[in-house]
Amino acid sequence: MVLPPPPVTAARAKPHNLWLNLGFNAVAPAIILSLLSDSSRLGPTRALILALLFPLGYGAWDLVTRRSWNLFSVIGIVGTLLTGGLGLLKMSGFWFAVKEAAVPTVLAAAVPLSLRTRQPLVKTLLYNDQVLNTGRIQDALEARGTVAEFDRVLAWISWVLGFTLLASALVNFALAWWLLPEQSGTDHFNRQLAKLQFWSWPGTFIPRVGGHVSGPDAAHAGP
C-alpha cells in the first residue's frame, strides 16, 4: 500500500542571531556613546545620532529581509527614534525614564485586555509557530477534549505576563532615573546612557530572542 505523503507544514521563520542582536542593539551603541561623545571627538549630539543608526539600521534590515511587519519590530524602531528625539531636544533624564517605562506599561495593560479579542497577545508572544508547533498542539488538545482547559491556562498566563511587564516597567524607570543625570545632550549623559544599555538591554531582550520574537526588541530596543 502506498502511504500518503506527510502533511506540508509552514516553514518556521529563521531564528534571530543573538550575537547580531546584541552587537547592533547594545554593544555598538554603548561603545560609541562611551568613547566618541567627548567634544574632542564626535561630540554628544553626533555620537548619539551615530549610536542610534546601528539599531535603526539593523531593525530596518531585519524587516526587509523577513518581509514581515509586526508589533514588536515597530515598537523597537519607535523606541529608538524616541530616544533620538529626546536626546536631540535635550530633554531631562526624567523623560528618558518615562520612555523606558512607557512601552512595558502599555503592553502590561494590553496583554490581559487582548483576551477579549480574536488574537490575544499571549499567543503572539509565546504561543506562536516560531516558538511551538501550534498545529500539532491544537490537534492533540482537540483529540483529548482539553481545548477549553488550555484556553484557561493561556488566560492565566496573560495576567502573569501582564504583571511581569508592569514590574519590568517599574524597574526600567527606576534604573533610568538613577543612572541618567538631569541634563541631556552632554558627554556625561551619553556615557550614562551607554551604561543604561549594558544594565537593562540584555535582561529585557535576550528572553524574547529565545522565543524568536521578530524585530529589534519588544519592549526595549536601541539606546
C-alpha positions in Angstrom: 0.0 0.0 0.0 1.3 3.4 -0.9 1.3 5.7 2.1 0.2 9.3 1.5 2.9 12.0 1.8 3.3 13.7 5.1 1.4 16.9 5.5 3.2 20.1 4.5 3.8 22.4 7.4 4.6 26.1 7.1 8.3 26.8 7.4 9.2 28.4 10.6 10.9 31.8 10.4 14.7 31.7 10.8 15.5 32.5 14.4 17.4 35.7 15.2 21.1 35.6 15.6 21.6 36.5 19.3 25.1 37.9 18.7 24.0 40.2 15.9 21.1 41.5 18.0 23.4 42.1 21.0 26.1 43.7 18.8 23.8 46.1 16.9 21.3 46.9 19.6 23.5 47.2 22.7 27.3 46.8 22.3 28.0 49.1 19.3 25.7 51.9 20.5 27.2 51.7 24.0 30.8 51.8 22.8 30.0 54.8 20.5 28.3 56.7 23.3 31.1 55.9 25.8 34.1 56.6 23.5 33.0 59.2 20.9 30.8 61.6 22.9 33.7 63.8 24.0 33.7 67.2 22.4 37.2 66.5 21.0 35.8 63.6 19.0 32.2 63.5 17.6 30.6 65.3 20.5 27.4 64.3 22.3 24.9 65.0 19.6 26.7 63.4 16.7 27.7 60.4 18.8 24.1 59.9 19.8 22.9 60.0 16.2 25.6 57.5 15.1 24.8 55.2 18.0 21.1 55.3 17.0 21.9 54.3 13.4 23.0 50.9 14.5 19.7 49.6 16.0 17.7 51.5 13.4 19.7 50.1 10.5 19.6 46.6 11.9 15.8 46.8 12.6 15.2 48.1 9.0 17.4 45.3 7.5 15.6 42.7 9.6 12.1 43.9 8.5 13.2 44.0 4.8 14.8 40.5 4.8 11.9 38.9 6.7 9.3 40.8 4.7 7.0 41.0 7.7 6.0 43.8 10.0 4.9 43.0 13.5 4.1 44.9 16.6 7.5 44.3 18.2 9.5 45.4 15.2 7.6 48.7 15.1 7.8 49.2 18.9 11.6 48.7 18.8 12.2 51.2 16.0 9.8 53.8 17.5 11.5 53.4 20.9 14.9 54.1 19.2 13.5 57.1 17.4 12.0 58.4 20.7 15.4 58.2 22.3 17.0 60.1 19.5 14.2 62.7 19.6 14.5 63.2 23.4 18.3 63.5 23.0 18.3 66.0 20.2 15.7 68.1 22.1 17.9 67.8 25.2 15.1 66.7 27.4 15.8 65.9 31.0 16.6 62.5 32.3 13.1 62.2 33.7 11.6 61.9 30.3 14.1 59.2 29.3 13.0 57.3 32.3 9.3 57.8 31.3 10.2 56.5 27.8 11.9 53.4 29.3 8.8 52.6 31.3 6.1 53.5 28.7 6.3 50.5 26.4 6.2 47.7 29.0 3.4 49.6 30.8 1.3 49.7 27.7 2.0 46.1 27.0 1.2 45.1 30.6 -2.3 46.5 30.1 -2.7 45.3 26.5 -1.9 41.6 27.2 -4.8 40.8 29.5 -7.2 43.2 27.7 -6.4 41.4 24.4 -8.0 38.3 25.8 -11.3 39.8 24.6 -10.0 39.9 21.0 -9.7 37.1 18.4 -5.9 37.2 18.7 -4.7 37.5 22.3 -1.2 38.9 22.6 -0.1 36.0 24.7 -0.3 33.9 21.5 1.8 36.5 19.7 4.4 36.5 22.4 4.5 32.8 23.5 2.1 30.5 21.7 3.1 31.0 18.0 4.5 29.0 15.2 8.0 30.4 15.7 8.2 29.0 19.2 6.0 26.0 19.2 4.4 23.6 16.7 0.9 25.0 17.4 -0.8 22.9 14.8 0.3 19.7 16.5 -0.6 21.0 19.9 -4.1 22.0 18.7 -4.7 18.6 17.2 -3.6 16.9 20.5 -5.9 19.3 22.5 -8.9 18.5 20.3 -8.2 14.8 20.5 -8.1 14.9 24.2 -11.0 17.4 24.6 -8.9 19.8 26.6 -9.2 23.0 24.4 -11.2 24.9 27.0 -8.8 24.0 29.8 -5.9 25.1 27.7 -7.6 28.4 26.9 -8.0 29.0 30.7 -4.3 28.4 31.1 -3.4 30.9 28.4 -5.7 33.4 30.1 -3.9 32.9 33.4 -0.5 33.2 31.7 -1.7 36.5 30.2 -2.3 38.0 33.6 1.0 36.7 34.9 2.8 38.2 31.8 1.0 41.5 32.3 2.2 41.8 36.0 5.7 40.8 34.9 5.7 43.5 32.3 4.5 46.0 34.8 7.3 45.1 37.2 9.7 45.5 34.2 8.3 49.0 33.6 8.9 50.0 37.2 12.5 48.6 37.2 13.2 50.3 33.9 12.0 53.6 35.2 13.9 53.4 38.5 17.1 52.3 36.7 17.0 55.1 34.1 16.0 57.7 36.8 19.0 56.5 38.9 21.6 56.4 36.1 20.7 59.3 33.9 21.6 62.8 35.0 19.1 65.7 34.8 20.6 67.4 31.8 20.9 65.5 28.5 22.9 66.5 25.4 26.2 66.2 27.3 29.2 63.9 27.2 28.4 62.7 30.7 24.7 62.0 29.8 25.8 59.9 26.8 28.2 57.8 29.0 25.4 57.2 31.5 23.0 56.2 28.6 25.6 53.7 27.5 25.8 52.3 31.0 22.0 52.0 31.0 22.3 50.0 27.8 24.5 47.4 29.4 22.4 47.2 32.5 19.0 47.0 31.1 19.0 45.8 27.5 20.2 42.1 27.9 17.8 41.4 30.7 14.8 42.6 28.8 15.7 41.5 25.3 17.5 38.1 25.5 14.5 36.2 26.8 12.5 37.4 23.8 15.2 36.4 21.4 14.9 32.9 23.0 11.3 33.0 21.8 12.4 34.1 18.4 10.2 37.3 18.5 10.9 39.3 15.4 12.2 42.8 15.4 14.8 44.7 17.5 13.1 44.5 20.8 9.7 44.2 22.1 9.9 46.5 25.0 13.3 47.9 24.9 15.4 48.3 21.8 18.1 50.7 20.9 19.7 53.2 23.2 
